[in-house]
Amino acid sequence: MDVLGKALWYIETHFEGELTLDDVSRSCGLSKFHLTPAFGSCYGISVIHYVRMRRLSEAAKRLARGDAGILDVALQFGYGSHEAFTRAFKAQFGVTPEAIQKAGSTDAIKLMGALKMNETLPADAVEPRMTDRPAILLVGLKRPYGEEASAQIPAQWQEFQPFIGHIRFQSGSAAYGVLCHSDQAGHIDYFSAVEVSNYEKDGSGLEVLRLAPQTYAVFRHSGHVSEIRQTWKAIFGKWLPASHVKLADAPQFEFYGETFNPQTGYGEMEIWIPVA
């Protein structure tokens, strides 16, 4: 089973009890530094949000079936009180547990089913080239992501697009999408950026990020940019389990080369994974 499959299996067999990002990380042998961006890139949802959605979805099913009272269900799924469970339930589904219990049905709410652990991956599973890259100085737009890990990233690129080619000391026209600064709650920063040779604050609101010298496994993505999630899945679903390579705790990034066309979504695209 691949590393993300192991993570999903662990979540599915443990979400009723107390479950942390560290627990899920240990279960699949992937540091939380890499688990957070990999899970979000592959499934479009953060680890912790997925755990909460699965927990509340199963709780909703049991309430609809009339298996137990609300407090009993709340305690069973790790909530310390009726009030805490009701707040979380209403925040997620827009209705109270009482409403679902009374209706005897979950038809009015959107439940989260289990994600597929063995989804078919592309036949031409990626084979990387290994590259030693010196330090990279980047300037760009940084946004934090949590619940829906990547839903707003395209909008972030649209916001950053007018800056490309107009940033002082910019080197070339390639762009970088850097995944960095993950935390215990499963949040992560996404940095839309370009490389620069120097940086001086100019009041534009852009931020600077320096990536230290690092060895990377570099994977080429073929196809449309909207399909890049499949390459992420192939990396963690096929390449990593078979390679026995140890990942380094450093930012991962997507590289959009000189030939990438943001209007068509085609061109040079790569995923750079730091390795020890």
N, C-alpha and C positions, 0 to 999 in steps of 0.2 A: 504494500500500500504506500502511496506517495505521502510526502510530509503533510500536505494540507488535508489529504484524506484521513491521516491519523488525527489531525486536529479536529476535524469534523466528527469523527467517530467518538473521540473523547467527549466532545461537547454533547453529542446525542446521548451518551450513556451517563452523563454527570450533571446535566443542566438543572435537575430538580434541587440539587444541594448547592452549597456555596461554591462558586467557581470563579477563579481569578485569571487574569491574563498570564500570570506566571504558571499556573496549573496547566493551561492549554499549551503554553510554550514548552514546558517540560515533557508533555505527552508526545510531542512530535519531533523533539530534538532540535528545534529551531529557536534561536534566541528571540525574545519579544521584539528586539530591534528590527529583525527581519520578518517575523511573523506578522506584525501589524501592517506594514506596507504590502507584503505579498498577499495576505488574505483580502485586504481592501482592493488591491489591483485585480485580483482574480474574480472576486465575487461582488464587488461594488457595495460592500457593507462592512462595517468594522466588526472585529471579533466580539467585543463586549455587547454591541447592539444586537448582533445575531443571537448571542446567548440570551439576552433579555427578551427578544422577540420570540424565540423558541419556548422559553419558560412561560411567558404570558399566553402564547397561543395554545399550549397544552393545558394551561390552567383554564382558559376560556372553554375548551372542549369539555373538560370535566364539569364545569359549572353548567354548561348547556345540557349535559347528560343527567345532571342531578346526582352525581356520585357523592358529593359532600357539600357541606355548608361553606359559605364564603371564607370564614376564618380558618376552617380546616384546610381549604385549598391554599389560602395565603401562606399558612405555616408550612405546608408541604412543599411549596415552591420558594421557600427562603425569605419570605416577608415576615417581619416581626410583629405586624399588627394588621388589623382590618383596614385601618386608615392608610398605612403605607402601601398596601396592596391596591387599594382603590385609587390612590393618586397615580400610581404607576400604570394601572390598567386603563384609566381614563385618558392619561396622557398619550398612551399608545394607540388606543382604539377609538377614542372620542365618546365612549359610552361607559357606564358603570358596570361593575360585575353583577349588580342586582338586575340590571336590564337584560343581560345575557341569561342569567339564571331564570328570570321570569319568562323570557321568550322561548327558552328551551332550544335555542338554535344560535349558531354563529354566522348565519347567512348575511347579517348586516355589517360584519366587520371583516377586515382583510387579515387573514392569519398567515404566519410564516411557516411554511413546510420545511422539512429537512432538505438541505442542499445535497446535490449528488456528490458522492465520494469518489466514484469511478467514472466520471464523465469522459467520453471518448475524446482524445486529444488529437491534434493534427498528425497525419501519418509521417510527414517530414519533420519529426521532432528536432528542435533546434540543436545545433552543434556549435559551440562558441569558439572564438579565438581568444587567446589570453594576451592581455595588453598591460604593460606597466605605464601608468599615466602620471606625469608630474602634477604638481598642485594646480588647481583650477580656480580662478577668481571669477565669480559670477555676480551679476546684478540683475535683480528682477522683482517680481511680485510674489509675496508669500501669503498664503491663506491656510488657516487651520481647518481640518476636517475631522469629524467624529462619527456621528450616527450613520449617515449615508456616505460611505468613505470617498466616493469619487463622482457623485452625481453632478456636482457643480464645477468640476475641473474644466470642462469645455468652455463654460462661461468665463472662467478665470483667464483662459488663453485668449478669448475674445477681448477681454479688458486689457491684456498685456500687449496684444498684437501691434497697436499703434506706436509702442515704444521701440519695437525692433527696428534697428537701422538708424535710430535717433539718439542712442545712448553714447555719451562721450567715452572714448577709448574702447568702443566695442571692437571685438576681434571676429571678423567674418559674420555670416548671417545665420549660422547654426543656432538652434535653441535647445535648452535643457529643461526637462521636467523632473525635479529632484524630490525624492521622498525622504524626509528627515524628521528628527526630533519627535519620535513616538513616545508616548507616556503610558503609565500603568492603566489608565482608563481607556486605552485603545485609540486615542486621538493622534493625529499625525499632521505635520506641516507639508504642504506641497508648494514648491518653489518654481514658478515659470521664469526662466532666466536666459540671458545670453552671457557669453564669455567676454571679459574685458581685460585689458592689460594694466589698468589702473582704475581707481575709483575716487571720486570726490562728491560729497553730498551736494545735491543741487535743488532740493526742495520738491522733487518729483514724487516723493513718497515711496520710491523703490528702496529695496534693501540689498545688502551685500552678503554673500556667502562664500567662504573659502573651503574648498575640498582639498584635504591633504593628499600628498603623493600616495598612490594606491595601485595594487594589482587588481584587474577586473577580468571577469569572464564576460565577453561581449557577444550578444545574440542579435542577429539581424531579423527584423520583422518584415515579412513579405505580405503585401495586401494593403487593404485600407486601414487607416488609423483607428476606425471604430472597431476593428477586429484585434487590436493589440492585446486585449485581455487573454486571447487564446495563446499567444506567445508566452505571456506570464504563466499561464497554467502549464504549458509544456515545460517551461524551465523548472518549476517546482514539482511538477507531476512526473516528468520523465528524466530530465537531465540530472537534477540534484540527487535523487535517490541512487542513480546508477554511477555517478561520478565519484562519490566519496570525497568530494572537495569540501573543505571547511570554509564557511562564509566569514568574512570579517565584519565587525560591528562598525560599519561606515555607511553613509548614504548610498542608496541605489538611485539610478536615474535613467530616464528615457532621453535619447538623443535624437533630435530632428535635424538632419544634415542640410547641406546647401541645396540639395535638389528637392527637399520636402516642400510641397505646395499646400499651405493651410486651406486654400480655397477648394481644392479637389480631394485632399486627404491622402494623397499618394506621394511617394518619394522615399528618400533615405530615412529609415527609422531603425534605431537600435535600442536595446535594453542593456545597461551596464550594471553588473552585479559584483560587488567587492568581495574578493576572496583572500584568504590568509596565505 
